[in-house]
Amino acid sequence: MEHQAPLPFSPRLKGPPPFRPSGSQQDARNALARHTERFARASGGLTTVLLIGPQGAGKTRLVDELEPSSSDVTCDALDASEVDPLSLFGLINSAAAERRTLVIEARSPLSRWYPGQLDVPADLHSRLLAAPVVDIDRPSEDDIKSVLSADLKSHGQRLSEADLSFVTGNLPRDLATPRQFCQAFDLVDQRLNRREQLQWALNQVHVAPMKPF
């Protein structure tokens, strides 16, 4: 899986961006909570859930924000791309033995995992197939706009409605990009006019505006 390189500057604001769950995130969070609570009540069996969605859908942040109603419930997240099949098999078994919910994040459906690999334990696919699947969709333009508005406010910045719509329409539907835009906008040359400022900040997140003002 490819990851965008970090931008070559530090944000003005430290700490995570405000969490504004999209509709898809909210549905996925509810489903994860249901599975987590069910595992907590069960006496045995697997405690693994697959969270499937595209890059930028907010999978990791969603798990970080998950708050089970029971204080006895623990929930760990794992990116399937960062662990080999044999290690994944061991982690699934460990989570089941310790009664921990293990949320395995991935961008592609299970059917596309490990194509042609020879080191896949025989029982791994059967265990993964037995795990509930929670799907999360790519955020909508409205979701990106909501996150961008919150991020701008936390950075002490604001845009007119027209400018906000313009920037939103030219950002990828990736929940990380509003914060990247705000980091760039903090450093924009104030001698530029507003259109040039927005263009420059968008360029810093490798986005070329296509829509007119």
C-alpha positions in Angstrom: 0.0 0.0 0.0 1.3 3.4 -0.9 1.5 6.3 1.5 1.9 10.0 0.7 5.1 11.4 1.9 4.8 14.0 4.8 4.8 17.6 3.8 8.1 19.4 4.4 6.9 21.7 7.2 5.4 21.4 10.7 1.8 22.3 11.5 1.1 25.4 13.6 -1.3 23.4 15.7 -0.1 20.3 17.5 -2.2 17.2 18.3 -4.7 15.3 16.2 -7.3 17.1 14.1 -10.9 17.3 15.4 -12.8 14.1 14.9 -15.9 14.7 12.8 -17.2 11.2 11.9 -18.7 10.9 8.4 -21.9 9.0 7.9 -20.0 5.9 6.8 -17.7 6.2 9.8 -20.6 6.5 12.2 -22.2 3.3 10.7 -18.9 1.5 10.9 -18.4 2.6 14.5 -21.8 1.3 15.5 -21.1 -2.0 13.8 -17.7 -2.3 15.5 -19.2 -1.5 18.8 -21.8 -4.2 18.4 -19.2 -6.8 17.5 -16.9 -5.7 20.3 -19.7 -6.0 22.9 -20.8 -9.3 21.5 -17.3 -10.7 21.9 -17.2 -9.4 25.4 -20.3 -11.4 26.3 -19.3 -14.5 24.5 -17.5 -17.4 26.3 -15.2 -18.4 23.4 -14.5 -18.1 19.7 -12.7 -15.6 17.5 -12.6 -12.0 18.5 -11.5 -10.7 15.1 -13.3 -8.1 12.9 -12.2 -7.0 9.4 -12.6 -3.3 8.7 -12.4 -2.8 4.9 -12.3 0.6 3.2 -10.2 2.8 0.8 -7.3 5.0 1.8 -8.5 8.1 3.5 -11.8 6.7 4.8 -10.6 7.2 8.4 -10.3 3.5 9.5 -7.5 4.0 12.0 -8.9 7.1 13.5 -12.3 5.4 13.8 -10.8 2.6 15.8 -8.9 5.1 18.0 -12.2 6.8 18.8 -14.1 3.6 19.5 -15.4 3.7 23.1 -17.0 0.4 24.1 -19.6 0.7 26.8 -17.8 -1.8 29.0 -14.5 -0.8 30.6 -13.4 -4.5 30.4 -13.4 -4.4 26.6 -10.1 -3.8 24.9 -9.8 -3.1 21.1 -6.6 -3.3 19.1 -6.1 -2.3 15.5 -3.8 -3.8 13.0 -3.1 -2.9 9.3 -3.1 -6.0 7.3 -0.4 -4.6 5.0 2.1 -4.3 7.8 2.3 -7.9 8.9 3.1 -11.1 7.1 0.5 -14.0 7.0 2.2 -16.2 9.6 2.5 -13.3 12.1 -1.2 -12.4 11.4 -2.3 -15.9 12.2 -0.4 -15.8 15.5 -2.0 -12.4 16.4 -5.5 -13.6 15.7 -4.9 -16.6 17.9 -3.4 -14.4 20.7 -6.4 -12.0 20.6 -8.9 -14.8 20.8 -7.0 -16.4 23.7 -6.8 -13.1 25.6 -10.4 -12.1 24.8 -9.3 -8.9 23.0 -11.0 -7.5 20.0 -8.6 -7.4 17.1 -9.7 -5.0 14.3 -7.8 -5.8 11.1 -7.8 -2.9 8.7 -7.4 -3.4 4.9 -8.1 -1.5 1.7 -9.1 -4.5 -0.3 -11.6 -7.3 0.2 -10.3 -10.5 1.8 -10.4 -12.3 -1.6 -7.5 -10.1 -2.8 -5.2 -10.7 0.2 -2.0 -12.7 -0.3 -2.2 -13.5 -4.0 0.3 -16.2 -4.9 2.0 -16.2 -1.5 3.2 -19.6 -0.3 3.6 -18.8 3.3 -0.1 -18.5 4.2 -1.0 -20.8 7.0 -3.7 -23.3 6.0 -6.1 -22.2 8.7 -5.7 -18.4 8.2 -8.3 -18.0 5.5 -10.8 -20.0 7.4 -10.3 -17.8 10.5 -10.6 -14.6 8.4 -13.7 -15.9 6.6 -15.3 -16.5 10.1 -14.7 -12.9 11.1 -17.4 -10.3 10.7 -16.7 -7.7 8.0 -17.4 -4.0 8.5 -17.2 -1.9 5.4 -16.5 1.8 5.4 -16.9 4.0 2.3 -14.8 6.8 0.9 -15.9 10.1 2.6 -18.2 12.3 0.6 -17.5 15.8 -0.5 -19.8 17.0 2.4 -17.7 15.0 4.8 -14.5 16.5 3.6 -16.0 20.0 3.9 -17.1 19.4 7.5 -13.6 18.2 8.4 -12.0 21.1 6.6 -14.2 23.6 8.4 -13.3 22.1 11.8 -9.6 22.1 10.9 -9.6 25.6 9.7 -11.2 26.8 12.9 -8.6 24.9 15.0 -5.9 26.7 13.0 -7.5 30.1 13.5 -8.3 30.4 9.8 -11.6 30.9 8.0 -12.8 30.9 4.4 -15.8 32.3 2.7 -18.4 29.7 1.7 -17.4 30.0 -1.9 -13.7 29.5 -1.1 -14.5 26.6 1.2 -16.6 24.9 -1.5 -13.8 25.5 -4.0 -11.1 23.9 -1.8 -13.4 21.0 -0.8 -14.2 20.3 -4.4 -10.5 20.1 -5.3 -9.3 18.0 -2.3 -9.1 14.2 -2.7 -11.8 12.4 -0.8 -9.3 11.5 1.9 -9.8 12.6 5.5 -6.1 13.4 5.9 -6.0 16.1 3.2 -8.0 18.8 5.0 -5.3 18.9 7.8 -2.6 19.0 5.1 -4.3 21.9 3.4 -4.5 23.8 6.7 -0.8 23.2 7.5 0.0 24.7 4.1 -2.4 27.5 4.4 -0.7 28.5 7.7 2.4 29.3 5.7 0.9 31.0 2.7 2.4 34.3 1.5 0.0 37.0 2.6 1.1 39.2 -0.3 -0.7 36.8 -2.7 -4.4 37.4 -3.5 -6.9 34.9 -2.1 -7.1 32.8 -5.3 -3.3 32.5 -5.4 -3.2 31.6 -1.7 -5.7 28.8 -2.2 -3.9 27.6 -5.3 -0.5 27.5 -3.5 -1.9 25.6 -0.5 -3.6 23.1 -2.7 -0.4 22.6 -4.6 1.4 21.7 -1.4 -0.9 18.7 -1.0 -0.2 17.8 -4.6 -3.6 18.9 -5.9 -4.1 20.9 -9.0 -7.4 22.8 -8.9 -9.7 21.9 -11.8 -12.9 23.8 -10.9 -13.3 27.5 -11.5 -14.2 30.0 -8.7 
